[in-house]
Amino acid sequence: MAYLSEYNYYTNNGVAPEDANWGSYQYVSLYDIVNNFQLMYTGNNSLVNNEDRYKIIFHAKRGIQELNYDAFKEIKVLELDVTENLRFVLPPDFVNWVRVSLYLDGLLRPMTENIQVLSSNAYLQDNKGNILFDVNGNILKPENSNIDMDRLKGTKKDIYLNPGNMFDGLEGWNIDGTWYFDYALGARFGLNTSTANINPTFAIDKKKGVINFNSDMANKICILEYISDGMEAGDDSQVLVNKLFEKYIYAYINYEILNSKLGVQEYIVARARKERGALLRNAKIRMSNIHPSRLLMAMRGRDKWIK
Amino acid sequence: MINSVRNTVLSILNKNNYGYISPSDFNLFAKQAQLEIFEEYFSKYNDIVNMQNVRRSGSEYGDELKAIEEAMEVFSRVSHLTRSSSNNYFLPSIVTTGDDYYLLNKVSCYTDKLSTGTNTGISVNFLVDSAANFITDGIEEDDIVANDDTGGVAVVLEVSSATTLLLSDDIFQSTGEEYSIYDESTVSESEKVNHNRIDMLKQSLLTAPSNKYPIYVQNSTTLKVYPKTINSAGQVWSQYFRYPSDPKWTYITLISGEPAFDQTQPDYKDFELPMDDEYKLIAKILQYSGISIREADVYTFAKREELEQSQQSQTTK
């Protein structure tokens, strides 16, 4: 791909969206990667020859996916309203979450993942406990399980957190923003620290593709930070790699091809593997972007008086 | 070169009164000999590459690969492939491209459509569309114009005005014909895949064919390009090696009955091989002639000559 003129970079040649090229120089496209790899690493006098292009594309994309999972730090952010159904449908390119936050009063409030079950499937049963089927032999299911109904209605218990308040740490019901508690009888058995947070909690149902919240979250704004695999919904022209990882991607493709090819000497495979590993470490160090001015800001706290 | 080859062959044959071969026999033998040498180029190319890979081949003046590539590329052709139906295109042939192909080296696709429309006027070698604005559409020299109705393809030689393009060929014969113009600079090379791979490839999320990475499968007379959106005239072109044309030693018959060489005849055709292959042509034609006139000595002599030449070139490696 040709270099952009400065006018093209800043204004996209006057064509909307005019910001299309901003920051584009940080990246190299999948097309360039495959093209350059074929030019420079394959052919009659190269270690890789007679290899199908689709294999090169496959390994290039797999390498980019792996980088997206941890090394790139390309975090996507999506804001959605959580309605009465207390559900946030995961975005189409979701692979894993980084942070889920409640956006309230102009502040981001990171929420805690609730490792307890918040949602469940259910089967309809008769009064003897037998499971009910339809005429096609499929199990009949209710719209919501009891645990889901309790959560949606706010009749499921949560822990109330409000330091200084006499009810702090007690389990109770949050109904339309008002907390209700059992009359305190007997002992309290300590705080469940995994959910001890004043903000609503959530649990991700990966199979169903939703984030479930407790009832505090109704009609509030949720911001999801997540990572994708960089495949851009199959649009190859949008698949990009940060230039800091360009050499690594070539090494990754080279290694994967040599490793799966019959008759390649083990020392050549080992050499390719070492090169791949070394380049990944280099690229990660570069990506971490450690430089004096950043360290300086952190080090300024060293003389702070701690009371 | 053909007359020199024939004279040498006849001279060797006549030396011991072995016999005489007629012009028609010579032409038949010449065709076979040329074909044999032509096919040897490809196996020799492979040998030289293997020599290079074991560091037993020179560079600069010792670069044999360069010489063999030059000899092969004489037969290289680039042609647009004629569309058969939907995403099927005819392979190069005498009927569609004017040449039979020996090896389909590369198939590429134009995927960036710059403009479409219907021509409103007729002028030889021009595309005229009063409703178009070829300048704002970004049409430039060397872009590809396809007549979607007739399948004709031409190259833009000049953007004469916003509504008129000068083309390399006269592909519009009447008004109201639809056309498409493709960006010549956006080319995607199509990869050949086997029939047993195509379905798996199409269903793979990571390797499914796309405009950037098209693929094709080959059938007896056509090839099928994927993705299916590549389905218009002018979108697919190929670079291939054609077979050499049949050599023909042409003559005029003199009163004495002896044929005299005449290269002004319309069907005259010289060999297409380089001069340094002349001795091979002579040796091979002599072999055929020896069989033809039932002279084992001639065949043996020619075969020995050929072997010696071959061994000589091997020892220099």
Interface residues (C-beta under 8 A of the other chain):
Chain A: Y31 V34 N44 N45 D52 R53 Y54 I57 F58 K61 R62 M231 G234 D236 S237
Chain B: V49 Q52 N53 E191 V193 L201 S204 L205 L206 T207 A208 S210 K212 Y213 I215
